[in-house]
């Protein structure tokens, strides 16, 4: 979105900052980490990540999956099918 906005503003001869702040929570937190990495590795537009706020994402999927089990929960009270019947998959 920032790149599209920058292109539009440039076409209108309006100054537009190349500084960005990115943030997200849960799956959005993972997106923030991914976007930050992408900008660091592949940015050709000169973006500057001024602030980055990834929150609540699952950054170690293996640990999260291992933690899923052994919680002594009745998963029939938490999930419904098809997730419940496919938990082990």
C-alpha positions in Angstrom: 0.0 0.0 0.0 2.8 2.4 0.8 4.5 1.8 -2.5 1.2 2.4 -4.4 0.5 5.5 -2.4 4.0 6.8 -3.0 3.6 6.2 -6.8 0.3 8.1 -6.8 1.7 11.1 -4.8 4.8 11.2 -7.1 2.5 11.3 -10.1 0.8 14.3 -8.5 4.1 16.0 -7.6 3.3 15.7 -3.9 6.1 14.8 -1.4 5.7 11.4 0.2 7.9 10.0 3.0 9.8 6.7 2.4 9.6 6.0 6.2 7.2 3.3 7.3 5.9 1.9 10.5 4.5 -1.6 10.3 2.5 -3.4 12.9 0.2 -6.4 13.3 -1.1 -8.8 15.9 -1.4 -12.6 15.9 -1.0 -13.7 12.2 -0.5 -10.1 11.4 2.5 -10.2 13.8 4.0 -12.9 11.6 3.3 -10.7 8.6 5.2 -7.9 10.1 8.2 -10.0 10.6 8.0 -11.3 7.0 7.5 -7.8 5.6 10.3 -6.4 7.6 12.6 -9.1 6.3 11.4 -8.6 2.8 12.1 -4.9 2.9 15.6 -5.5 4.3 16.4 -8.1 1.6 14.6 -6.9 -1.5 13.6 -3.2 -1.2 14.5 -1.2 -4.2 12.3 1.8 -3.4 14.4 3.0 -0.5 11.9 2.3 2.3 13.0 3.0 5.8 11.4 0.9 8.6 11.1 3.5 11.3 9.2 1.2 13.7 8.2 -2.4 13.7 5.5 -3.9 16.0 5.0 -7.6 15.6 2.7 -8.8 18.4 1.4 -12.2 19.5 2.4 -14.2 16.5 3.5 -17.8 16.6 7.2 -17.4 15.8 8.2 -21.0 16.6 5.6 -23.2 15.0 7.2 -26.4 16.3 7.0 -25.2 19.9 3.4 -24.1 19.4 2.4 -27.5 18.0 4.2 -29.4 20.8 2.5 -27.2 23.3 -0.9 -28.1 21.8 -0.7 -31.5 23.4 -0.4 -32.3 27.1 -2.5 -29.4 28.3 -5.1 -31.7 29.9 -8.0 -30.0 28.1 -11.2 -31.5 26.8 -10.8 -30.3 23.2 -14.4 -31.3 22.5 -15.3 -28.2 24.6 -12.9 -26.0 22.6 -13.2 -27.1 18.9 -15.8 -28.5 16.5 -15.4 -30.5 13.4 -13.6 -30.6 11.0 -10.8 -29.2 13.2 -11.6 -31.5 16.1 -11.6 -34.7 14.1 -8.3 -33.7 12.4 -6.3 -32.5 15.3 -3.6 -35.1 14.9 -3.1 -34.2 11.3 
